[in-house]
Amino acid sequence: MKCKFVHTNMINFIEGEITGIEKEEFENHLKECVGCTELFKQVSKAYSAIDREKEIEPNPFFFTRLEQRIAGLEEQSKPHTLMPVFTRALRTLAATLVIAVGILAGVILGSRFTNESVAGDQDVISDQEFYAGSTYLDELQSEPIEYYLLKEE
Amino acid sequence: MESSELIEKIKNNDQEAFRQFVDRYYPLVLRTCVGFVHSLADAEDLAQEVFVEVYKSVGRFRKESKISTWIYRIAVNKSLNFIRDNKKFSFFSSIETLLRKEESGALESNEDVSSLEKDESEKVLHKAIDSLPKNQRIAFTLNKYDDLSYKEVAEIMDVSIASVESLIHRAKKNLQKKLVGYFRNY
């Protein structure tokens, strides 16, 4: 028997589909041929992974998870009643009202501030005075580094 | 209780009947899904999808086929859709696996080496099964993973028994070619 027959009939042999003389010859060839024996071992090991995969433990919590999922799906697919629509409309209305009140309050306060500032002109600091005051805060401007350098000399 | 009785009760929103139905068919569905996706976690998720579909479409079930045939069809379709949708992510997941292997470093004990060899031979088989043409893959998986007869496979696939014989014969030939080809160069 040639190696080719063994190579092309390994799965049939593993599954017991080769019988009689062919089976005997197959087995005898494996005894004689080291290469085919090694190859057969590897192929049968890989093929037996199917049997190992079939031995699975079912999850005992499967139904609980499934039940939860179906409940979630049913909740999602429930038709919208009038109540949520009404609630959403109410929320929009409330938000609009808050914004409107805010704008109104801003306008009122703004107009009052303008009137007060016009009335008390003497309290207002001019731009010139304001910027003149701020220059003293800038040390670089009042005491430049060149001044120190010159002073040391 | 007969499965057909359970179906009638599920149609009337009987939760206990649905529980019994799931208990009866869950192992079958799980095995089918594992046969297609080769991952228990993914198969669990798929089994959920299958029973959600059963729950949704039980009202449309008209007893034209056997209940098991109907469930097998749903399981096969869900599995094939899952494989199709996940094909695009396989490239990235293979990179991730490679990186994880590098991070874990060299294996020391013999036990680790043998488990790696087992994983390798499983991977080779999975790759060989995954590369089969669609119908060969369905016929082979239903026959080998679920131990279904050619007649049952023919009913599920809606083809003749002769076609199933031919599909499984060709699937085995292809698998053998791939496995022998791989291990000869190993």
Interface residues (C-beta under 8 A of the other chain):
Chain A: H7 T8 N9 M10 I11 N12 L39 Q42 V43 K45 A46 Y47 A49 I50 R52 E53 K54 I56 P58 N59 F62 F63 R65 L66 E67 R69 I70 L73
Chain B: Q15 R19 V22 D23 Y26 P27 L30 R31 V34 G35 H38 L40 A43 E44 A47 Q48 F51 V52 Y55 K118 S121 E122 V124 L125 H126 K144 Y145 K172 K173 L175 Q176 L179 V180 F183 R184 Y186
